[in-house]
Structure formats: C-alpha cells, structure tokens
Amino acid sequence: MDIYEIRKHNLVKLIGSQRKGACAERWEMSAAHLSQILSDKTAKNLGDDVARRIEVLEGLPRGWFDSMPDDAQELEPGPVSAANLVKQMLARSGRGLSDATRERLIAAAEEPQTNVITADFSRPGLVGDEVWIAHYDIRAAMGGGQAVQDFPEMLQDVRVSPRHLRELGVEFTEHFHLKLVTGWGQSMEPTIKHRDPLIVDVSIRHFVGDGIYLFSWGDHIYIKRLQIADEDHFEMISDNSKHKDRTIRREETYIQARVLLVWNAHLV
C-alpha cells in the first residue's frame, strides 16, 4: 500500500458509521472534497495539509493517517468517551505529569456521569494563550483566478496567540473563525506577495466595508480589494498597477472570508 492508500483506509475507519457531511463540516472541508477522496472513481488523494488538520481536530497523534493499518491506532467511530479524550490529551501534552496524576485524571473521566453536559470538541482548544489555526488546502489567486485544489504549502496548521494578534491590530470575534490560506500571483504586490500566507476570518461572508476579501467569482477563487461601485457592482481592485481593475456584479460575487493579516516572510 502506498501512503495515499494507507490514508484512505484510515479515513474510512475514522468515519465509520458517521455521516460524511457532518465529518466534512467538522474537518473544515467541503462534502464534495471528502467524497472525491473516498471515491474509487477519482484520483483525489488525502493530502498532507488536510491529513494533519483532521488529526489536530480529532485529537489524533500527528502522523496517525500515515501509519500502516495493522499498526494504526484503533478508534471506534461515533461519539468519543471522556476517558478517551483525556487519554488523547495526555498523549499530546501530558509529558510533564506524574504517573499518579495521569491515573487520577483517567479515573475521574471514567466515573459514570448522572448529568451529561454536551460540548463541541471539533474546535481546536486553547493551549495557554495559544490556539490552532487550520490551514485551508486552497490557494487564492491574486491574478487571473485560481481553481480550488489540494497542493503542498510552506506552512501547515499553525499555533498562535490570539492576544498577540489583537495587539497587532487584528480584529476578530472568535479564534475558531480564523483560517490560513495562501495568496498566489503578483497582482496584489507589494501588499501581498506570491505565496504569502494570509490569516482570514471565515465568519465574514458579506461585504462589510472596503478591504481585501477572499471570494469566488466566475468559478474561481480570488484575493482582491473590493469596493462598492454602485448598487449592482463591486470594483475588484489590484494593488499592482500592472494589473487592471475590473467591475464585477455583486450578485455573482460570493465572499468567503475577509483578509485580516498578511504573514510576510522577508529575506534579510
């Protein structure tokens, strides 16, 4: 089995009897993308970025998808018990705890509960003042438009401090609305250079004022400045003067997120 066959086998086992649509939503990907990966009729594979993101969101060890099926961690589909969640947490970040403390935590989680409190475990949890920001496996074009696809990136999921982001002037409501995408092309230079990682807020799905947005138009994904031209049109503006601005219909423009921060890497 090659690496993609191993990942597909483990993905099928992870999904189990769960609804694929619910899994796709939890894993921050489209249902169509997940179906393509699972289908035997397409050549779509589970790429590195998506595999690592699912591992983080499911509390699995890094590289779990890449393990041979016989050696892979057994995981029962469906709801995860509190004891298993605690064990996964200890495996990831409990190295400094004594054996006695580990045993007490697991024992407490295994005690039967008379009152059940539900919680959404699909969102990355806080680690001190740090949170995970998932890296979306798309590249958004700053030029002629880029079709959505899986491809290798300089960065994968990153861990950042929300407090530090706010000190930098980044305004957001909830940290789990923040995602990482990659700009592609030269039309937004010098503001955004080719392959610059960008932090975006996916909760912003409509125009909230002049700014740089991630949006789809004409079956392609763009990162451009948007301004209102009139009641029916946006101005799609490039920061690079070599690229012409365009007028596009507002009803044909689907905003996916607003760009909040350019993660520049400057050579020195």
N, C-alpha and C positions, 0 to 999 in steps of 0.2 A: 504494500500500500504506500502511495506517495503521501506527502504532507496534506494535500487537499482532500484525499480520500479519508485520511485519519480524522481531519477536522469535520468533514461531513458526517462521518459515523458518530463522532462525539456530539455534534449538533443535534442529530436525530435523537440520540439518547437523552440529551438535556431537555429537549422539547417534550418528549414522552407523549402524554395524553393532553397536554395543554393546547389551547387554541393558538394557532400560528399568528393570528392577527394581534392577540394580546402580547405574545412574545416579541413580535416586531416593534410594537409600541414601547414596551419596556426596554428594549435594546436600542431605541432611538434610530430605527431604520424603517424603511417603507415595507409594507407587506409584500409588494411585488418583488423587491430586492431579496427578501427572505425566501420567497417561493422559487426564484431563479436559482438560488444557491442549493435548495433542496431538490430541485428537478433534475432528473436524469437526461432530459432533452436539451439542456443548455450547458454551456461551458463556463458558467459563472461559478467562481470559487469563493470560499470564505477567506478573504484577505487578512493580512497581519493586523491592520488597524481595527477592523471590525471584531476579529477574534479577541484582541486584547481588551477592547471596550466591553464586550459581553462578559469576559472574565471578571472585570472590575465590577460591573453592575450586578453580577450574580454572586460575588464574593468568592470566586474560584481562584486558586493559585495561578500566578502568571505562567503561561505555557501549558495550561491544562488541556487546551484544544489540540496541542501538538503531541500529546502522549499517545503511545500505541494503545489500541482498545483494551488489550489484556492487562495493561498496566495502568489504565486511566482510572481516576478516582470515581468510585461508584456514587451516583447521585440519583435519588429517587425523584421522578417527575412530580409536579404539583407543589403544594404548599411545603415550605421548609420549616422544620420544627425549630423552636427557640434554642434547644440544645445544639442542633447542627449549626445554627447561625453563630452561636457562641464559639463553637469549635473552629469554624471558619475564621472568625475574628481573631482568635488566639493564634491560629496558624499563621495569619498575616502579620500581626503586630503585637503578639504577646511574648516576645522573646525575653523581656526583662522580668517577667513574673516568675515567682517560685512555683514549684510543683504543687504545694499546698494551696496556694491562691488559685491556680488553674483548676484544681479539683473542686474547690468551693464554688467557683463560678459555674462550672458544668453541672454540679449537683443542684445549685439553685435554679438553673434553667430547666432541669429535668423534673422539678417538682410539679405535680399536677396543678393546673390553674382553674379556679372556680369562676373567675371573671375574665373573659377574653377581651383584650384590647387589640384592635387591628391597627396596622401601620403599613406604610408604603415603603418596602425595603428596596424598591427598584432604583431609588435615587441614591447617588453616592453620598456617604456620610461624612460628617466633619471629622477631621483628624487634627486636634488642636484648633488652630485658626486656619487650617488648610482644607481645601475641597478639591475633588477631582473635576476637571473639565474634559468632557468627552470630545475626541477629535472626529468630526464627521468625515466620512470617506468620499468627499466630493471635492472638486476643485472648481472654483467660481471664476469665470473668465473676466478679465479687465480688458476686453478687446472685442472679438467677434462672437463671443458666446461659447460656452463650454457645456457639453453634454455630461450628465451625471454618470460617474463610473468609479470603480474601485482602483486605486493606484497607490504606489509607495510614496511616503512622505518623510520629510526631515523630522517632524515631530509626531509622536503618538499622543495618547491621553496625557494630560499634564496636571500637576498638583499645584495650586496657587493659593494665596491668601486673599480672601475677599476684602479684609481690612486694607491690605496694601493696594488692591485695585481701586478702592474708593479714595484712598489717599492720592492716587494718580489722577483722580477726577472721573473715573469710570462710574457711571450711574446705572444701577440695576436694582430690581426688587428682590429677586430670589437667585441664589447662585446656581441652582439647577437649570435655569433658563440660559446659562452661558454655555456656548459651544465654541470649538475651534475649527476653523475652515482655512483653506489656502487660496490666496489670490494667484491668478495665472494670467500673465501677459504684461504689457507695458503701458496700457492706456491710462492707468491711474498714477503713474510716476509723476513727480517724486514722492507723493503721499504714500503710495503703496507700491513696492517694487515686486517684480516677478518672484513668485513662490514665498512671499511674506506670509507667515501665519497671522490670522486675524481672530480676535475674540468677538463673537456676535451674540446678540440677545434674540433667541428664537421665539420669545413671547410677543415680540413686536411684529404683527402680521398686517399692519396697515400703515399708511403714511402718517407720521406724527410730527412732521416738520422737515425743513431742509437738512440733508445729511447723506451719508453713504449707506446704501442698503444692499443686501443680498436678495435678489429677486429673479423670478423666471419670466421670460418674455419670448414668445416665438419658439417654445420647446427648448430653450437654452437657459443656462444659469449665468447671471451677471453680477458683478460688483461695480456699482457706479453711483455717482451722486444723483439724487432725484430732487427736482423742484417742480412745483405746480406751474404749468404753462397757461392753462385755462381750465374750465370746469370739466373738460373731456380728455386732457392730455397732460403728461409729465414731460419735462425736459430731462433727458438722460445725458448726463454731463461727464466728460472725461477730464481729469486733471492734466493730462499730457496734451499740449497744444497741437501735436501732430495728429491727434485723433479727433474727428468731427463729432460734435454733439448731435443728438437726434431727438425728435419729438415722437413720443410713443403714446398710444391710447391707454388711459388709466384702467379701463375695463379689461384690458388684455395683459395687464401687469400684475403679477402675483408676488407680493412681498413675503419673503420667508424669514427675514431677520434684519436687524439693523447692526451695522458695524460699530463697535464701541472702542476697539483698541487695535492698533497695528503692532504686531510683535516683531519689530525690526531687529535684524542682526547685521551690524555694520562691521566691515573689516577694518582693523586698525593696524 
